[in-house]
Amino acid sequence: MAGGDASRTEIVQFSVDRFHILELEEEIYMRILNEETDRKQPLIKFSRCQATVEDFETLCPQKKSFPWLNDDILDTRIAQLCKAHGGTALQVHTFVLWWRSFTNKKHVNDSHISCLKDLDENDMVLIPRIVGGQSPEKGNHFILWVLNGLLNHIRVYDPTGNYKSISEMDLAILCNAFRNTWDLGKWTVEYPEQWRLADSNNCGVLVCTMAEMEVRDKWTSMKIEVIQGEDLWYLRRYHASSMAAYAVQHIDPSLRWDSSLHHTGPPLLQNRVGADAG
């Protein structure tokens, strides 16, 4: 259960110290980028989510740059965070399926909500969304909805501040999709104070960071600050190295990365077959 603490009101100021990069983990990530030749082979999997080396490079390329994250790396990072700290992570395309079903039938098909079958009324659900297009099928901007069953509210995270609420149509879809667990029509929707962006390329990075703040730290309010430059590059390195180290540790459980990475054997990912983290 990952519902959060309703009494916690700390105002959180941004600091990279909240997101510690282990030198060893970053070295693992750089070795993966340098050594792995099959860029399309899944590196890390969480049930329905998986990410390749190509996907990782949209998060943290070898040369410092700030590309737009793709769906797969964002989905996989949020799934990993929920695996580690609790909560249920849905995928970017999940709401698209719900929208198509509801638009055609005014009802979300049971097959499209099978991902919610084990949901508890006190759970937390994270739903990443693509917005900015004419329909949920198209867009150019990531946001995050966090549904908290313990507190009966939906938090909206958008680092640009352009999407602070949920439309009547989208809320109707959510109400229908969660019909077996929650009555979302009685919940509150809020746009909490949160860290912001001054650009359009790093929305996925901030969505991953907000997801971590929700499931790991349960903080309820952040100081409004614009995150940019070196801080954004640091967050990219942090998320990428955390995922890569986890992937390697689950590829070959016999590996022990608490001493040294320097070995003369084959590339790190040679034993990745069957490396599904659940």
C-alpha positions as a Markdown table, in Angstrom:
| # | Residue | x | y | z |
|---|---|---|---|---|
| 1 | Met | 0.0 | 0.0 | 0.0 |
| 2 | Ala | 1.3 | 3.4 | -0.9 |
| 3 | Gly | -1.3 | 6.0 | 0.0 |
| 4 | Gly | 0.7 | 8.7 | 1.7 |
| 5 | Asp | 0.4 | 10.7 | 4.9 |
| 6 | Ala | -2.4 | 13.2 | 5.0 |
| 7 | Ser | -0.7 | 15.1 | 7.8 |
| 8 | Arg | 2.6 | 15.7 | 6.1 |
| 9 | Thr | 2.8 | 19.4 | 4.9 |
| 10 | Glu | 6.6 | 19.9 | 4.4 |
| 11 | Ile | 7.4 | 22.4 | 1.7 |
| 12 | Val | 10.2 | 20.7 | -0.4 |
| 13 | Gln | 12.8 | 22.8 | -2.0 |
| 14 | Phe | 14.6 | 21.3 | -5.0 |
| 15 | Ser | 18.1 | 20.0 | -4.4 |
| 16 | Val | 20.1 | 17.4 | -6.3 |
| 17 | Asp | 21.0 | 16.0 | -2.9 |
| 18 | Arg | 17.6 | 14.4 | -2.7 |
| 19 | Phe | 18.5 | 12.3 | -5.7 |
| 20 | His | 21.9 | 10.8 | -5.0 |
| 21 | Ile | 23.9 | 9.3 | -7.9 |
| 22 | Leu | 26.1 | 6.4 | -6.8 |
| 23 | Glu | 29.4 | 6.6 | -8.8 |
| 24 | Leu | 29.3 | 2.8 | -9.3 |
| 25 | Glu | 25.8 | 3.0 | -10.8 |
| 26 | Glu | 26.7 | 5.7 | -13.2 |
| 27 | Glu | 29.8 | 3.7 | -14.3 |
| 28 | Ile | 27.5 | 0.7 | -15.0 |
| 29 | Tyr | 25.3 | 2.9 | -17.2 |
| 30 | Met | 28.2 | 4.3 | -19.1 |
| 31 | Arg | 29.6 | 0.8 | -19.7 |
| 32 | Ile | 26.3 | -0.3 | -21.0 |
| 33 | Leu | 26.2 | 2.6 | -23.5 |
| 34 | Asn | 29.8 | 1.8 | -24.6 |
| 35 | Glu | 29.7 | -2.0 | -24.7 |
| 36 | Glu | 26.3 | -3.0 | -25.8 |
| 37 | Thr | 26.0 | -3.5 | -29.5 |
| 38 | Asp | 22.4 | -4.5 | -29.9 |
| 39 | Arg | 20.6 | -1.2 | -29.2 |
| 40 | Lys | 17.2 | -2.7 | -29.7 |
| 41 | Gln | 17.4 | -5.6 | -27.3 |
| 42 | Pro | 15.3 | -5.0 | -24.1 |
| 43 | Leu | 17.6 | -4.2 | -21.2 |
| 44 | Ile | 15.1 | -3.9 | -18.4 |
| 45 | Lys | 11.5 | -5.3 | -18.1 |
| 46 | Phe | 8.7 | -4.9 | -15.6 |
| 47 | Ser | 5.8 | -7.1 | -16.7 |
| 48 | Arg | 4.2 | -4.9 | -19.5 |
| 49 | Cys | 7.0 | -2.4 | -19.6 |
| 50 | Gln | 10.5 | -2.7 | -21.2 |
| 51 | Ala | 13.3 | -0.4 | -22.3 |
| 52 | Thr | 16.1 | -0.9 | -24.7 |
| 53 | Val | 19.5 | 0.9 | -24.9 |
| 54 | Glu | 18.0 | 3.1 | -27.6 |
| 55 | Asp | 15.2 | 4.1 | -25.2 |
| 56 | Phe | 17.8 | 4.8 | -22.5 |
| 57 | Glu | 19.5 | 7.2 | -24.8 |
| 58 | Thr | 16.4 | 9.4 | -25.0 |
| 59 | Leu | 16.8 | 9.8 | -21.2 |
| 60 | Cys | 20.6 | 10.2 | -20.9 |
| 61 | Pro | 22.7 | 10.2 | -24.1 |
| 62 | Gln | 26.4 | 9.7 | -24.1 |
| 63 | Lys | 27.0 | 13.2 | -25.1 |
| 64 | Lys | 25.2 | 15.8 | -23.0 |
| 65 | Ser | 22.0 | 16.8 | -24.7 |
| 66 | Phe | 18.3 | 17.1 | -23.7 |
| 67 | Pro | 16.1 | 15.0 | -26.1 |
| 68 | Trp | 12.5 | 14.3 | -25.5 |
| 69 | Leu | 12.0 | 11.0 | -23.6 |
| 70 | Asn | 10.0 | 8.3 | -25.4 |
| 71 | Asp | 7.1 | 6.5 | -23.9 |
| 72 | Asp | 9.0 | 3.2 | -23.2 |
| 73 | Ile | 11.7 | 4.7 | -21.0 |
| 74 | Leu | 9.1 | 6.8 | -19.1 |
| 75 | Asp | 6.8 | 3.9 | -18.6 |
| 76 | Thr | 9.6 | 1.6 | -17.4 |
| 77 | Arg | 11.1 | 4.2 | -15.0 |
| 78 | Ile | 7.7 | 4.7 | -13.3 |
| 79 | Ala | 7.1 | 1.0 | -13.2 |
| 80 | Gln | 10.5 | 0.5 | -11.5 |
| 81 | Leu | 9.7 | 3.2 | -8.9 |
| 82 | Cys | 6.4 | 1.6 | -8.0 |
| 83 | Lys | 8.1 | -1.8 | -7.9 |
| 84 | Ala | 10.6 | -0.5 | -5.4 |
| 85 | His | 8.3 | 1.8 | -3.3 |
| 86 | Gly | 4.7 | 0.7 | -3.8 |
| 87 | Gly | 1.9 | 1.8 | -6.0 |
| 88 | Thr | 0.5 | 0.7 | -9.4 |
| 89 | Ala | 2.1 | 2.1 | -12.5 |
| 90 | Leu | 0.0 | 2.3 | -15.7 |
| 91 | Gln | 1.5 | 3.0 | -19.1 |
| 92 | Val | 1.1 | 6.0 | -21.4 |
| 93 | His | -1.0 | 4.1 | -23.9 |
| 94 | Thr | -3.4 | 2.8 | -21.2 |
| 95 | Phe | -5.5 | 6.0 | -21.1 |
| 96 | Val | -5.5 | 6.0 | -24.9 |
| 97 | Leu | -7.1 | 2.6 | -24.9 |
| 98 | Trp | -9.7 | 3.7 | -22.4 |
| 99 | Trp | -10.4 | 6.8 | -24.4 |
| 100 | Arg | -11.0 | 4.8 | -27.6 |
| 101 | Ser | -13.3 | 2.4 | -25.8 |
| 102 | Phe | -15.3 | 5.1 | -24.0 |
| 103 | Thr | -15.6 | 7.2 | -27.1 |
| 104 | Asn | -17.1 | 4.3 | -29.1 |
| 105 | Lys | -19.2 | 2.7 | -26.4 |
| 106 | Lys | -19.5 | 5.1 | -23.4 |
| 107 | His | -17.9 | 2.3 | -21.5 |
| 108 | Val | -14.3 | 1.1 | -20.9 |
| 109 | Asn | -14.0 | -2.6 | -21.9 |
| 110 | Asp | -13.3 | -5.0 | -19.1 |
| 111 | Ser | -10.3 | -6.3 | -21.0 |
| 112 | His | -8.8 | -2.8 | -20.9 |
| 113 | Ile | -9.0 | -2.6 | -17.1 |
| 114 | Ser | -7.5 | -6.0 | -16.3 |
| 115 | Cys | -4.4 | -4.1 | -15.1 |
| 116 | Leu | -6.6 | -2.9 | -12.2 |
| 117 | Lys | -7.9 | -6.3 | -11.1 |
| 118 | Asp | -5.7 | -6.4 | -8.0 |
| 119 | Leu | -6.2 | -2.8 | -7.0 |
| 120 | Asp | -6.9 | -2.1 | -3.3 |
| 121 | Glu | -9.1 | 0.8 | -2.3 |
| 122 | Asn | -6.2 | 2.4 | -0.4 |
| 123 | Asp | -3.7 | 2.0 | -3.2 |
| 124 | Met | -2.0 | 4.7 | -5.3 |
| 125 | Val | -2.1 | 4.6 | -9.1 |
| 126 | Leu | 0.2 | 6.6 | -11.3 |
| 127 | Ile | -1.0 | 7.4 | -14.8 |
| 128 | Pro | 1.4 | 9.1 | -17.3 |
| 129 | Arg | -0.3 | 11.0 | -20.1 |
| 130 | Ile | 0.6 | 12.5 | -23.4 |
| 131 | Val | -1.2 | 15.7 | -24.0 |
| 132 | Gly | -1.1 | 18.7 | -26.4 |
| 133 | Gly | -2.7 | 17.1 | -29.5 |
| 134 | Gln | -6.2 | 17.0 | -30.8 |
| 135 | Ser | -6.9 | 13.7 | -29.1 |
| 136 | Pro | -5.2 | 11.6 | -26.4 |
| 137 | Glu | -3.7 | 9.5 | -29.2 |
| 138 | Lys | -1.4 | 12.4 | -30.2 |
| 139 | Gly | 0.5 | 14.9 | -28.3 |
| 140 | Asn | 3.9 | 16.4 | -27.5 |
| 141 | His | 4.0 | 16.8 | -23.7 |
| 142 | Phe | 4.0 | 14.4 | -20.7 |
| 143 | Ile | 2.0 | 15.0 | -17.6 |
| 144 | Leu | 1.2 | 12.7 | -14.6 |
| 145 | Trp | -2.0 | 11.9 | -12.7 |
| 146 | Val | -1.6 | 10.4 | -9.3 |
| 147 | Leu | -4.7 | 8.7 | -7.8 |
| 148 | Asn | -4.5 | 8.3 | -4.1 |
| 149 | Gly | -7.1 | 5.9 | -2.6 |
| 150 | Leu | -6.1 | 6.7 | 1.0 |
| 151 | Leu | -6.7 | 10.4 | 0.6 |
| 152 | Asn | -9.4 | 10.3 | -2.1 |
| 153 | His | -7.8 | 12.8 | -4.4 |
| 154 | Ile | -6.1 | 13.0 | -7.8 |
| 155 | Arg | -3.0 | 15.1 | -8.1 |
| 156 | Val | -2.1 | 16.6 | -11.5 |
| 157 | Tyr | 1.6 | 17.1 | -12.2 |
| 158 | Asp | 2.5 | 19.3 | -15.2 |
| 159 | Pro | 5.8 | 21.2 | -15.0 |
| 160 | Thr | 4.6 | 23.8 | -17.5 |
| 161 | Gly | 1.5 | 24.7 | -15.6 |
| 162 | Asn | -0.7 | 24.4 | -18.7 |
| 163 | Tyr | -2.7 | 21.4 | -17.5 |
| 164 | Lys | -3.8 | 22.0 | -14.0 |
| 165 | Ser | -7.2 | 20.2 | -14.0 |
| 166 | Ile | -8.9 | 17.2 | -15.6 |
| 167 | Ser | -11.5 | 17.7 | -18.3 |
| 168 | Glu | -15.1 | 16.6 | -17.8 |
| 169 | Met | -14.6 | 13.9 | -20.5 |
| 170 | Asp | -11.3 | 12.6 | -19.1 |
| 171 | Leu | -12.8 | 12.4 | -15.6 |
| 172 | Ala | -15.8 | 10.5 | -16.9 |
| 173 | Ile | -13.4 | 8.0 | -18.5 |
| 174 | Leu | -11.4 | 7.6 | -15.2 |
| 175 | Cys | -14.7 | 7.1 | -13.2 |
| 176 | Asn | -15.7 | 4.4 | -15.6 |
| 177 | Ala | -12.3 | 2.7 | -15.7 |
| 178 | Phe | -12.0 | 2.5 | -11.9 |
| 179 | Arg | -15.7 | 1.6 | -11.3 |
| 180 | Asn | -14.8 | -1.7 | -9.6 |
| 181 | Thr | -12.6 | 0.0 | -6.9 |
| 182 | Trp | -13.4 | 3.7 | -6.5 |
| 183 | Asp | -16.1 | 6.3 | -6.9 |
| 184 | Leu | -13.9 | 9.0 | -8.4 |
| 185 | Gly | -16.8 | 11.4 | -8.8 |
| 186 | Lys | -16.6 | 12.0 | -5.1 |
| 187 | Trp | -12.9 | 12.7 | -5.1 |
| 188 | Thr | -11.1 | 16.1 | -5.3 |
| 189 | Val | -8.7 | 17.0 | -8.1 |
| 190 | Glu | -5.8 | 19.2 | -7.2 |
| 191 | Tyr | -2.8 | 20.8 | -8.8 |
| 192 | Pro | -0.2 | 21.0 | -6.0 |
| 193 | Glu | 2.7 | 23.4 | -5.9 |
| 194 | Gln | 5.4 | 21.8 | -7.8 |
| 195 | Trp | 8.7 | 22.3 | -9.6 |
| 196 | Arg | 8.5 | 23.8 | -13.1 |
| 197 | Leu | 10.2 | 23.9 | -16.4 |
| 198 | Ala | 11.1 | 26.7 | -18.7 |
| 199 | Asp | 11.4 | 24.4 | -21.8 |
| 200 | Ser | 9.4 | 21.7 | -23.6 |
| 201 | Asn | 12.0 | 19.0 | -23.9 |
| 202 | Asn | 12.3 | 17.9 | -20.3 |
| 203 | Cys | 8.7 | 17.2 | -19.3 |
| 204 | Gly | 9.4 | 13.5 | -19.1 |
| 205 | Val | 12.3 | 14.0 | -16.8 |
| 206 | Leu | 10.1 | 16.0 | -14.4 |
| 207 | Val | 7.3 | 13.5 | -14.6 |
| 208 | Cys | 9.7 | 10.7 | -13.5 |
| 209 | Thr | 10.9 | 12.9 | -10.7 |
| 210 | Met | 7.4 | 13.8 | -9.5 |
| 211 | Ala | 6.5 | 10.1 | -9.6 |
| 212 | Glu | 9.5 | 9.3 | -7.4 |
| 213 | Met | 8.5 | 12.1 | -5.0 |
| 214 | Glu | 5.0 | 10.6 | -4.7 |
| 215 | Val | 5.9 | 6.9 | -4.2 |
| 216 | Arg | 9.2 | 7.3 | -2.3 |
| 217 | Asp | 8.8 | 10.4 | -0.2 |
| 218 | Lys | 5.0 | 11.0 | 0.1 |
| 219 | Trp | 5.6 | 14.8 | 0.2 |
| 220 | Thr | 2.6 | 16.9 | -0.4 |
| 221 | Ser | 4.0 | 20.3 | -1.4 |
| 222 | Met | 7.0 | 21.6 | -3.3 |
| 223 | Lys | 8.5 | 25.0 | -3.4 |
| 224 | Ile | 7.7 | 26.5 | -6.8 |
| 225 | Glu | 11.0 | 26.7 | -8.6 |
| 226 | Val | 12.1 | 26.5 | -12.2 |
| 227 | Ile | 14.5 | 23.5 | -12.8 |
| 228 | Gln | 16.9 | 24.0 | -15.7 |
| 229 | Gly | 20.4 | 23.5 | -17.0 |
| 230 | Glu | 22.8 | 21.4 | -15.0 |
| 231 | Asp | 20.0 | 20.3 | -12.6 |
| 232 | Leu | 18.0 | 18.8 | -15.4 |
| 233 | Trp | 21.1 | 17.0 | -16.8 |
| 234 | Tyr | 21.8 | 15.7 | -13.2 |
| 235 | Leu | 18.2 | 14.3 | -13.0 |
| 236 | Arg | 18.6 | 12.6 | -16.4 |
| 237 | Arg | 21.9 | 11.0 | -15.2 |
| 238 | Tyr | 20.2 | 10.0 | -11.9 |
| 239 | His | 17.2 | 8.2 | -13.4 |
| 240 | Ala | 19.3 | 6.5 | -16.1 |
| 241 | Ser | 22.0 | 5.2 | -13.7 |
| 242 | Ser | 19.4 | 4.0 | -11.2 |
| 243 | Met | 17.6 | 2.0 | -13.9 |
| 244 | Ala | 20.7 | 0.6 | -15.5 |
| 245 | Ala | 22.2 | -0.6 | -12.2 |
| 246 | Tyr | 18.9 | -2.3 | -11.3 |
| 247 | Ala | 18.9 | -4.0 | -14.7 |
| 248 | Val | 22.4 | -5.4 | -14.4 |
| 249 | Gln | 21.8 | -6.7 | -10.9 |
| 250 | His | 18.7 | -8.6 | -12.1 |
| 251 | Ile | 20.3 | -9.9 | -15.3 |
| 252 | Asp | 22.9 | -11.9 | -13.4 |
| 253 | Pro | 22.2 | -12.3 | -9.7 |
| 254 | Ser | 25.7 | -13.6 | -9.1 |
| 255 | Leu | 27.2 | -10.3 | -9.9 |
| 256 | Arg | 28.2 | -8.2 | -6.9 |
| 257 | Trp | 28.7 | -4.5 | -7.8 |
| 258 | Asp | 29.8 | -3.5 | -4.3 |
| 259 | Ser | 33.5 | -3.9 | -5.0 |
| 260 | Ser | 34.7 | -3.1 | -8.6 |
| 261 | Leu | 33.3 | -2.9 | -12.1 |
| 262 | His | 36.7 | -3.5 | -13.7 |
| 263 | His | 36.7 | -7.0 | -15.1 |
| 264 | Thr | 38.0 | -8.5 | -18.4 |
| 265 | Gly | 35.0 | -10.6 | -19.2 |
| 266 | Pro | 32.3 | -10.2 | -21.8 |
| 267 | Pro | 29.9 | -7.2 | -21.9 |
| 268 | Leu | 27.6 | -6.7 | -18.9 |
| 269 | Leu | 24.5 | -7.6 | -20.8 |
| 270 | Gln | 25.5 | -11.1 | -22.2 |
| 271 | Asn | 23.2 | -12.9 | -19.7 |
| 272 | Arg | 20.1 | -10.6 | -20.1 |
| 273 | Val | 17.8 | -13.3 | -21.5 |
| 274 | Gly | 15.0 | -13.9 | -19.1 |
| 275 | Ala | 15.8 | -10.8 | -17.1 |
| 276 | Asp | 12.3 | -9.9 | -16.2 |
| 277 | Ala | 11.9 | -8.0 | -13.0 |
| 278 | Gly | 8.3 | -9.1 | -12.6 |
